Each structure stands twice: as C-alpha cells, then as structure tokens.
C-alpha cells in the first residue's frame, strides 16, 4: 500500500471536493437570486419594468446574505471543532479513556491501540469510548496524525474478539495515515454551513406564518408577511437541495476511502478475519434487527462519513450511503461470499493472545515497499504491558500527564556535572517532578537505546492532556535542560524535534505544500544525507561512498561527492531549517528522500541500523510528516519481519 500516493489522492480529492461545493454554493446563490427576483415582481402586482425594477443592491444583498449564512455556519462549526479529534469525539458523547484505567476491556483496547501506534511509529492517539452505543462501530478524527483520536462504541468493546478489535483499529489507523481525517472534518463544517441556510429559511417561515396569522394585520402587512414566508420557504427548499447534493458528494468520496481502509487493515494485520470478522458481526446484528453499526446519538448524521460502518439507516440510505454494502466489503476482503456471524458479548477479555508471545508484533508497511525492500509484516497481539522490559514505574509514568512530563525530563537528564546543572534548572523552575524525573532517569538508563523513542510515543496521549501553558512550560524546560552543557547532542536534537512537532504551537496543523519537486530542495537533501552518512559509516566504508549510495536514489538532484558536507560543518539549526522546508514538500516527492535515507543508513530490511541512525530517521519522518519506513521500524525492540 503506497501511503504517499493515498495522501496525495486525499489532497486532490479535498481540492475537488472544495470545487464541487463551491459549484453547489454558486448554484444555491443563483437559485436564491432568481426566486427572490420572481417574488419581488409578484409582490409588485406582477409588473416587470426591466432591470431597474429592483432596489439598489438587491442582488448583492441576496448574494451576501446567502454566502454569509453558509460561510457563517461553516465557520461556526469549524470553530467548534477547532480542538480537532477531541471535539469530534465529544460531539457523539465520547468519553476519554484514561491511560490508568483498570477496566479489563478498556485495558485491552488501550493495548491494541498502543501496539498499532508502535508498529506504525506514530504518536499514540487518544482513545474515546462511546458508552451509550451498543452497536459495533468506530472512527478516527482530527486535523493531523499528531492530534488524532480513535473512538469506539461500547458494542465494539464487548462484542469483538481481540483479533477483530485489532482489525477495526487497523482500519482506523489507515484513515490516519491516508490523510482522510482532515478532509472528513472539513466536510462536517461545509455541510453544516449549507444546512444553516435551510435552518434560517425555516425560522423565516415560522416568523412569517405567525405574523400572518395575527388578526390585526393590514393588507400591506399581509403582503409583506406573505413574501417573508415565501422567502423562508425558498431558502429552506434551496438549502435542502444544496444539502442533498452535498451529501451525495460526501457519500461518493467516503465509499471509496472505506474500501481502501479495509484493504489496508488486512495488509497491516495480515489477518482478514480481523476486520472481516467485525464486519460479519455487524451484518449478523443487522439481520436480527439489532443495532448493527447504527449510532443513536442525534449528531451521528453529521459524522456518518467518519465511522467504520453505516451510522444511520433509512429509506434514502442507498442514495446517501457513506459506506459500501457490507456484502461487497466482505467479498473484497475474502474474495468470496461469506456468511454473517453472531455477536454475543465476549465473556472473557483476551488481554493476551495465547497463540503468540508478548510483543510478537511487527512494523506495518506504511511507506512504499521499495523504500525499505521488506515483505509485508504482521501486527500480532502483545501482553498486558506493551513494553515488557519497562518497569512498573515507567509503565505508570506513561499513563499520567504529570508523570509523563517527568519521563520527558528523565529522557534528557545526563550524567555527572551535566546532571547537576540540569537538576538546578528543574529546581529553579520549581518543578514538582524533579525527584520523579531523577528516579525515572535511572530506570531509563537501564533500557536498550532503541527503547527511548517508543517510550515517548506511548507517553504522547498523556502529554497531550496537559494544558497549553503546561505544554509550553514543558518545551521551555526541555530546551533549558538541553542547553545546560552548552551543546546539543544528536539524542537531544532527536527528542527536541519530536517534542516540538507533537506538542509545540504547530502541533496538529497541516502545512501547505510549497514544493512539488524534490529538486527544489537540493541543498536540504544533501544536508540530511551528509549527516546520516557520517553516522552510518562502519568498517572500511568511507562517508562519501555511503553518501553516494543514497544519492543514487535521487537522480534528479545530480548529487556528487562534492555535495557531502563535513560533519564539523553540520549545525543542528541548519538541519532544523531543512526539515521545516521539507515539511512543505508534496507527499509524492517524499518517497525518494526516504529511499535515499534508508540506503545511506544501511541495507534495507536488515534491521541492523545503529540506534542513533534509527532515531535520527524517526525524528526526520516526524518532522516532515512522513511514515517511517518499515526497515527502520524493524530496528526497534519487539519487531520482526514476517518471512511469509
């Protein structure tokens, strides 16, 4: 599955979608003006005296009012959704699942989400539970993968096996990686704007009808109220016609993305019975007139295109269906007709899959396969602790926001004089986590080098629960700890880069594309390849040979040995600036860069990258919003390539 192509396709579809909605809004404005003109003539006794029969600014006022209602409705809805995935989840009654939850079903859900996040090298999303929904359904929402949330219904938690739950979560992670979430949230806003027009029309009808019914009205007043009522009727009808076509557009786009997400879920888990079993149970419940995938919350219609399965049922669902028929989805997953399944409540929660050892899951092929030349891999079940080598204290620190902050400080604490200076900084900041940070630092020091960033990934949901001032304070303190010894190490740069992208002011924001071709960023590519080459040399290899191995994957840049920069000439501020510009590169231009970096780091698929190089590539991918190549993911503990 080429996720760069899918992200580019989602970007193109978003542009097409905006164009179609712009056409729909234009048609609505024209209809309103035509009908308003006819009503004005009728109110004047049916006499048409040419273009000058209308008041000054008549059409301008109609157009401004219509656009104002649609634009205002869209803006109001998007402002209400400015928090991203959290706001969307709360729209349908979602409850944030605490990382410290002791409920077995919730722990299983959190474990599965954490496994998928580790396997994809993504920041672990927050998890919400729709407690009042007994159907089987789920969705992912947000403006950006760094602030995504995953929400599941209570029925999903209680009626699915672990494999099926994993298939559902893999389906939602596909939406995160494919770039669907931002488009889906914008759809909510635009449709709300069009719906605002019909709502305003309905209020005009009510007002006009009430005044018209008063006995004290005069003939002139009756005529005005009749026009008011008719104007409201026009806005109501035209608004709903616009909403009709808007929902058709939404449904057409959504159906194709669901097929893609189903296929991705099968590829991620290498288990068609996962997502397939969940869909079979939805079909089984629907056949027995049970909830199936239907959502009872009144806001479900607005979010219908986000869900795993159809959230609403009705006479017009065939036309407005946001999801393909389940029978067709199952046929594409299994390649044949399959029967439906009963969906009884699971009596014993499978926190551990008895068939598989702990942490026997592997990286998902999120980037183009040739970027690392590895075969597809499987994400299997882990035990109750996603990181079996993590102590109880570290595991607890992953769940609590303030303890997670102490964990970040622990990852940055050095030794000797540097530790003394850093402790002084924490004391000066009056940080209550100083003692805990020092305690956790001792345990972090005993872990494998490649365990540090996975810890940060798993702590991300807790860190995102910090308030904005607390996040700012965390980043400022982290910068001060890094600067304590007047120099920046590679490990510190990596942590600083990832923290900034996930918790900084631009976290959760998509950056507009400014560069369509990698060739426009030649010096930036040369800088990253040079740094990676110097860190990757081993044995008798010279840095220039390693550099040229990567340069061969970017022939359009015509890089030569002269473009290799000396290690002493490379400054991390330069690297940070290069990453900022590469973030603005088109998705389809990024695979060549990743191929080059993987080639420089080592032979693809060996999983033998030095820990420092793997961490650097992880930071680069975080900084430029690119999925981590599976060959790099395989270099982290607990991952293996499935040879089959």
Buried (B, 14 or more C-beta within 10 A) or exposed (E): BBBBBBBBBBBEBBEEBEEBBEEBBEBBBEBBBBBBBBBBBBEEEEEEEEEEEBEEEBBEEBBEBBBBBBBBBBBBBBEBBEBBBBBBBBBBBBBBBBBEBEBEBBBBBBBBBBBBBBBBBBBBBBBBBBEEBBBBBBBBBBBBBBBBBBBBBBBBBBBBBBBBBBBBBBBBBBBBBBBBBBBBBBBBBBBBBBBBBBBBBBEBBEBBBEBBEEEEBEEEEEBBBBBBBBBBBBBBBBBBBBBBBBBBBBBBBBBEBBBBBBBBBBBBBBBBBBBBBBBBBBBBBBEEEBBBBBBBBEBBBBBBBBBBBBBBEEEEBEEBBBBBEBEEBBBBBBEEEBEBBEBEEBEEBBBBBEEBEBBBBBBBBBBBBBBBBBEBBBBBBBBEBBBEEBBEBBBBBBBBBBBBBBBBBBBBBBEEEBBEBBBEBBEEBEBEBBEBBBBBBEBBEEBEEBBBBBBBBBBBBBBBBBEEEBBBBBBEBBBBBBBBBEEBBBBBBBBBBBBBBBBBEEBBEBEEBEBEBBBEBBEBBBBBBBBBBBBBBEEEEEBBEBBBBBBEBBEEBEBEEEBBBEEEEBEBEBBBEBBBBBBBBBBBBBBBBBBBBBBBBBBBBBBEBBBBBBBBBBBBBBBBBBBBBBBBBBBBBBBBBBEE
